[in-house]
Amino acid sequence: MSEERGKTKAAYPPPPLPRRPERPEEWRWPPPTPLPVTPTEDISRVLKQILDRLDSIEKRLGSIEKLLTEKQPAL
């Protein structure tokens, strides 16, 4: 019986490994896009807006956390 198994294994060769497609190096990654030139005042204004939004989100999360801890006792 072991001889029969050896014969069936030899009858089916292992499948070939898939080949990687060959491409030129410049096709792999696009060139980086330069950042637009923006005035410093605009950058400061945008950062201020982001910080204000993050502060409001943090306050809302704090109130949600407070509500959840009041409703469910700590385990």
C-alpha positions as a Python dict, from the first residue, in 0.01 Angstrom:
ca = {
    (1, 'M'): (0, 0, 0),
    (2, 'S'): (285, 238, 70),
    (3, 'E'): (421, 165, -279),
    (4, 'E'): (91, 279, -433),
    (5, 'R'): (106, 608, -244),
    (6, 'G'): (460, 669, -367),
    (7, 'K'): (350, 614, -725),
    (8, 'T'): (56, 856, -701),
    (9, 'K'): (275, 1125, -550),
    (10, 'A'): (524, 1091, -833),
    (11, 'A'): (242, 1113, -1089),
    (12, 'Y'): (145, 1464, -972),
    (13, 'P'): (436, 1710, -967),
    (14, 'P'): (404, 2012, -737),
    (15, 'P'): (251, 2321, -896),
    (16, 'P'): (503, 2580, -1015),
    (17, 'L'): (557, 2889, -802),
    (18, 'P'): (389, 3203, -939),
    (19, 'R'): (626, 3443, -1111),
    (20, 'R'): (645, 3804, -1011),
    (21, 'P'): (568, 4037, -1298),
    (22, 'E'): (877, 4215, -1418),
    (23, 'R'): (843, 4592, -1431),
    (24, 'P'): (1083, 4879, -1464),
    (25, 'E'): (1178, 5048, -1137),
    (26, 'E'): (996, 5371, -1219),
    (27, 'W'): (661, 5188, -1236),
    (28, 'R'): (675, 5076, -874),
    (29, 'W'): (622, 5409, -697),
    (30, 'P'): (495, 5738, -837),
    (31, 'P'): (724, 6035, -789),
    (32, 'P'): (650, 6240, -476),
    (33, 'T'): (422, 6534, -523),
    (34, 'P'): (563, 6863, -399),
    (35, 'L'): (364, 7037, -128),
    (36, 'P'): (191, 7357, -233),
    (37, 'V'): (347, 7677, -109),
    (38, 'T'): (120, 7820, 159),
    (39, 'P'): (175, 8131, 368),
    (40, 'T'): (271, 8083, 733),
    (41, 'E'): (-43, 8268, 846),
    (42, 'D'): (-264, 8012, 672),
    (43, 'I'): (-78, 7723, 831),
    (44, 'S'): (-112, 7881, 1174),
    (45, 'R'): (-483, 7939, 1121),
    (46, 'V'): (-543, 7580, 1008),
    (47, 'L'): (-346, 7440, 1302),
    (48, 'K'): (-549, 7657, 1541),
    (49, 'Q'): (-872, 7525, 1391),
    (50, 'I'): (-750, 7166, 1426),
    (51, 'L'): (-656, 7223, 1791),
    (52, 'D'): (-995, 7380, 1863),
    (53, 'R'): (-1174, 7083, 1708),
    (54, 'L'): (-960, 6837, 1902),
    (55, 'D'): (-1036, 7022, 2226),
    (56, 'S'): (-1410, 7004, 2160),
    (57, 'I'): (-1385, 6633, 2077),
    (58, 'E'): (-1188, 6573, 2396),
    (59, 'K'): (-1456, 6752, 2602),
    (60, 'R'): (-1733, 6545, 2443),
    (61, 'L'): (-1540, 6222, 2505),
    (62, 'G'): (-1488, 6325, 2866),
    (63, 'S'): (-1860, 6378, 2917),
    (64, 'I'): (-1940, 6044, 2750),
    (65, 'E'): (-1686, 5869, 2971),
    (66, 'K'): (-1837, 6033, 3279),
    (67, 'L'): (-2188, 5920, 3180),
    (68, 'L'): (-2072, 5564, 3118),
    (69, 'T'): (-1890, 5537, 3451),
    (70, 'E'): (-2198, 5669, 3634),
    (71, 'K'): (-2429, 5416, 3466),
    (72, 'Q'): (-2204, 5110, 3501),
    (73, 'P'): (-2013, 5044, 3821),
    (74, 'A'): (-1646, 4958, 3776),
    (75, 'L'): (-1581, 4584, 3772),
}
